[in-house]
Amino acid sequence: MSTYRSSIKIDREITHQAHPHHKLRLEYSETPFDCHGCKEAGIGLKYRCQLCKYELHKVCGAAQPTVTHPFYRKCAFDFYYRPPDHNLRICDACQGDVSGFVYHCKCCDFDLHPCCVNLQQVLNDGQNNMLYLSAGLSGSCHHCGAKGPGWAYRSGQSKGYNLHVSCVKKLIVESWLASYFNVDKNKVQELQTRIPSLSGAPQKNGSGVRKYAQLAGGAVRVVMSALLGDPTAVLAGVVRGLISM
């Protein structure tokens, strides 16, 4: 049994049961793609069929048969190519629909997307501010203003910011839809970095507000990167790829 975030052997070329007729080659993409495995968005390292254009997140291509996670210490998550019983299921991490590859605990009926299973416990937002993954929030999310269900990242500062994983996924979708419909690029960049409600933030004026918003924007970008399956491509490559669609 593998633990979450276990060291994954990275092969440059694989044969995958979900696409058995052709080999998949490891590539790096700075532009977004749709993973044919979990049906979620991706960026960065991926496995791709050169003939069929079939693509998988790196973590989906190297999925383990069974994993565990520290948030669910009594659970063992088995890997499935499609949701168990073909029922509509929700990822307990990001609250998103499960439409393809999934890790499922039979005993507790929990479900996790492969990319969510591999979310890092600690992220750096690019300005040496640490973000810590938690199974819930004690304070309000600075996107939706609520505590709500699902995982979240919180800053290590005493009066920092909180971000639901589900809210960051919504920002990704908004950003990509804006790109698809040729919305002004400045607006796209705003969608990628904004925190719509700072009602739970410390009350500051002038440069203090700008600095806080900048830090929160960095947090959004780094969590976006982790959700897209490539937590190492946090800055220029990811943002440039999203904006240039």
Disulfide bonds with the S-S distance in Angstrom:
none
